[in-house]
Amino acid sequence: MGQVKKEVVRDAILDAARALFVANGYAATTMADIARRAKMATSNIYVYFPSKLAVVYAVAEPWIRDHLVALEHDLAGVGEPSERIRRILISLFEELPSRDNGFANILMQAISLASAAEYRRDLLAWSEARISALIAQNLPPEQRASVRSDDVAHLVFMAFDGFALNHKFAGAVPSSRRVIDLLSALLVGARSARIS
């Protein structure tokens, strides 16, 4: 007979893992470390999660979802399409990479160490779909037909990885605003989109 899973135990595992990942990074955190912090046997974690990668995904999924849902609500208070597009990009290129001691880098580290069989695309696919919808909804009407928001969302997430990595080593840098301004101008069809 299988062990009965309890939400309180699962939450203890995730709380311990989140704290250790943020403090030590993904590679330096072991399942034994997580178990010790959660005050349980390591084998108990495997009842809930098949691997450390599954644990980091379980931590990352609500972290990303909550950020994107909050962004969507935040956009309701922003007036012009160009400012809404800028707000989306600021959120993804500056705010999310800096949250929780650079947790985005922890997720990137975990994914980079995963095998092809372990890698899950569902969180990225959900995030790209959400960003694609936000971009499409917030473009000026005359731009909606000419901008493939799903391709832009993919590009944005590829750039997000670079901004997250840059934040780890250099913190917030002024070049992110120049890139945000340029990409915003290109997306909204501004007559002048220049790099300064």
C-alpha positions in Angstrom: 0.0 0.0 0.0 1.4 3.4 -1.0 2.1 6.2 1.5 -0.6 8.8 1.8 0.6 12.2 0.6 -0.2 15.2 2.9 -0.3 18.8 1.7 1.5 20.0 4.8 4.5 17.7 4.1 4.6 18.7 0.5 4.5 22.4 1.6 7.3 21.8 4.1 9.5 20.3 1.3 8.8 23.2 -1.0 9.4 25.8 1.7 12.7 24.2 2.6 13.7 23.8 -1.1 12.9 27.4 -1.9 15.0 28.7 1.0 17.9 26.5 0.1 17.8 27.2 -3.6 17.7 30.9 -3.0 20.5 30.8 -0.5 22.8 28.2 -2.1 21.7 27.7 -5.8 20.4 24.6 -7.4 23.6 22.7 -7.9 24.8 23.2 -4.3 21.5 22.1 -2.8 21.0 18.4 -2.3 17.8 16.4 -1.6 19.4 15.5 1.7 19.8 19.2 2.5 16.1 19.8 1.7 15.1 16.8 3.8 17.2 18.0 6.8 15.7 21.5 6.6 12.2 20.1 6.2 12.9 17.8 9.2 12.2 14.5 7.4 14.0 11.6 5.8 15.3 12.1 2.3 13.3 9.1 1.2 10.1 10.9 2.2 10.8 13.6 -0.4 10.8 11.0 -3.1 7.3 10.0 -2.2 6.3 13.5 -3.3 8.8 14.3 -6.0 10.8 12.0 -8.3 13.8 14.3 -8.5 15.4 17.6 -7.5 14.4 19.0 -10.8 10.7 18.2 -10.1 11.1 20.0 -6.8 12.5 23.2 -8.5 9.7 23.1 -11.0 7.2 22.9 -8.2 8.8 25.9 -6.6 9.1 27.8 -9.9 5.7 27.3 -11.3 3.7 29.3 -8.8 6.5 31.9 -8.7 6.3 32.6 -12.4 2.5 32.2 -12.6 1.9 34.7 -9.7 4.3 37.2 -11.3 2.5 37.0 -14.7 -1.0 37.2 -13.1 0.1 40.2 -11.1 1.5 41.8 -14.3 -1.8 41.3 -16.1 -3.7 43.1 -13.2 -1.1 45.8 -13.2 -1.5 46.5 -16.9 -5.2 47.4 -16.3 -4.0 50.7 -14.8 -1.6 51.6 -17.6 -3.0 53.9 -20.3 -1.2 54.0 -23.6 -0.3 50.8 -25.6 3.3 51.8 -25.8 3.4 52.2 -22.0 1.7 48.8 -21.5 4.2 47.1 -23.8 7.0 48.8 -21.9 5.5 47.6 -18.6 5.5 44.0 -19.9 9.1 44.2 -20.9 10.2 45.9 -17.7 8.5 43.2 -15.7 10.3 40.4 -17.6 13.7 42.0 -18.2 14.2 43.8 -14.9 11.7 42.8 -12.2 11.4 39.1 -12.6 15.2 38.5 -12.9 15.8 40.4 -9.6 13.1 38.8 -7.6 13.9 36.4 -4.7 17.7 36.7 -5.0 17.7 35.9 -8.7 15.5 32.8 -8.5 15.3 32.9 -12.3 18.9 31.9 -12.4 18.3 29.0 -10.2 15.6 27.7 -12.6 18.0 28.2 -15.5 20.7 26.4 -13.7 18.4 23.5 -13.0 17.2 23.3 -16.6 20.8 23.5 -17.9 21.7 20.4 -15.8 18.7 18.4 -16.8 18.7 15.6 -19.4 16.4 15.8 -22.4 14.1 13.2 -20.8 13.8 15.3 -17.6 13.1 18.6 -19.2 9.6 19.9 -19.1 8.4 22.5 -21.6 4.9 23.0 -20.1 5.9 25.9 -17.8 7.7 27.8 -20.6 4.8 27.0 -23.0 2.3 28.4 -20.5 4.4 31.5 -19.8 4.9 32.2 -23.5 1.2 31.8 -24.2 0.4 34.2 -21.4 2.9 36.8 -22.6 1.8 36.3 -26.2 -1.8 37.1 -25.1 -0.7 40.1 -23.1 1.3 41.5 -26.0 -1.6 40.9 -28.5 -4.1 42.5 -26.1 -1.9 45.6 -25.5 -0.7 46.4 -28.9 -2.3 49.3 -30.8 -5.1 47.9 -32.9 -3.3 48.8 -36.2 -0.3 46.6 -35.1 -2.2 43.5 -34.0 -2.4 42.1 -37.6 1.3 42.7 -38.4 2.9 41.4 -35.1 3.0 37.6 -34.4 2.7 37.8 -30.7 3.7 34.2 -30.2 7.0 34.7 -31.9 7.6 37.9 -29.9 6.8 36.1 -26.7 9.4 33.4 -27.6 11.9 36.1 -28.4 11.1 37.9 -25.1 11.7 34.7 -23.1 15.0 34.0 -24.9 16.0 37.6 -24.0 14.7 37.1 -20.4 17.3 34.3 -19.9 20.0 36.7 -20.9 18.7 39.5 -18.7 18.4 37.1 -15.8 22.0 35.9 -16.2 23.2 39.5 -16.6 21.4 40.5 -13.4 23.2 37.7 -11.5 26.6 39.1 -12.5 26.0 42.8 -13.0 22.7 43.7 -11.3 20.4 46.1 -13.0 22.1 47.7 -16.0 21.0 50.8 -18.0 21.2 48.9 -21.3 18.1 47.0 -20.3 16.0 50.2 -20.6 17.5 51.0 -24.0 16.6 47.5 -25.2 13.1 47.8 -23.6 12.6 51.2 -25.3 13.7 49.9 -28.7 11.6 46.7 -28.6 8.6 48.6 -27.4 8.9 51.1 -30.2 9.3 48.3 -32.8 6.2 46.5 -31.4 3.9 49.5 -31.3 5.1 50.7 -34.7 6.7 53.9 -33.6 8.2 55.9 -36.4 11.6 56.2 -34.7 13.0 53.1 -33.0 16.7 53.9 -32.6 19.5 52.5 -30.5 21.4 55.2 -28.7 
